Structures are given as structure tokens and as C-alpha cells.
Amino acid sequence: MLALTKVMNKTLLSSRLSCGSAILAFFLIGCGSAVAQQFTLAAFRPETVEPAAPVRPIQPEQFPEAPTHKFWDRDNKVLFATAAAGAAADFAVTHANLQNGGRELDPITRLFSGSTAGLAVNFAGETAGVVGVSYVFHKLGHHKLERLTPLVNFSASAAAVAYGLSHR
């Protein structure tokens, strides 16, 4: 058995060396073309460098005003309702699959899948988390990310519902 192990180690070592040799050859060929570009340091001599233009500080009134909106405007209400509907559909499909002998694939949701109340708390917390993350983006001025957060969550819920319905 010891001889078999030594042969396997030599084979493994030689395959690693041949792979490493191929990678080394690839980089050497690439470096050859980079060296052929005739790089010179003449452009960096102090007498050839022109002085830069003076730097002026930017005044606050030079910044354009970011469009602001209320957090609970019509668009966000629709997006959060859509995310909540997706989470509710995911809850219903997951609960039905667990009652029929299925198993939860999401490791975080699996912690709460022991009871119906735990599963409901998980999906309600997911929706509250989406609203919270979106609010943080709103306060930081990232309004596109604010709107994108519930869309990504709804997409994930829709994919989970589709998977759960197709694997009943």
C-alpha cells in the first residue's frame, strides 16, 4: 500500500509541475510583448514636467442638488407591497412543501422551519429587513439602490416560489 501512495504522489506532483510550467510560459510570452513597447523615463525628468494648474477648492453651491423624495412615496409603497406579497407567496409554498414532507433548502430559513409561527416570523423579518435596507439607502442618498432593493427581494421570492411549485 505504501508503494501505491508514492506513485500517486509522483503523478500528482508531475501534473502540478506541468500545469505550473504552462502558466509560467503563458506569463513569459505576455511579458515579452510588454517589454517590446520601448518604455523610457525621459518623460519623468524634472525639467520636462510642466507645473500643474492651481487647485481651487470646490464650493458647496457648485454641487448639483440630488433629487429628494419622501421615503414613503407611492413608488416605495408599491415596491414594498410587492416584496411583502412575494414573501407571503414564498411562505405559503414553503409551508405547504414542509407539511408534505419536503425540506427547506435555505439554511437560514431552515432554522425557523420547525413551526408555522417561526416560519411566518422569518418571512415577516425578511420583509422588514428589505424596508430597513432600503431606508438606509434612502438616507445615504442612493435612491436607485433604494428602489432596487425590494425588486431584488421580490425576484428572489419569485424564484423560490417557482422552484417550490415545480418540486412538489
Order of alpha helices (4+ residues) and beta strands (2+ residues): alpha-alpha-alpha-alpha-alpha
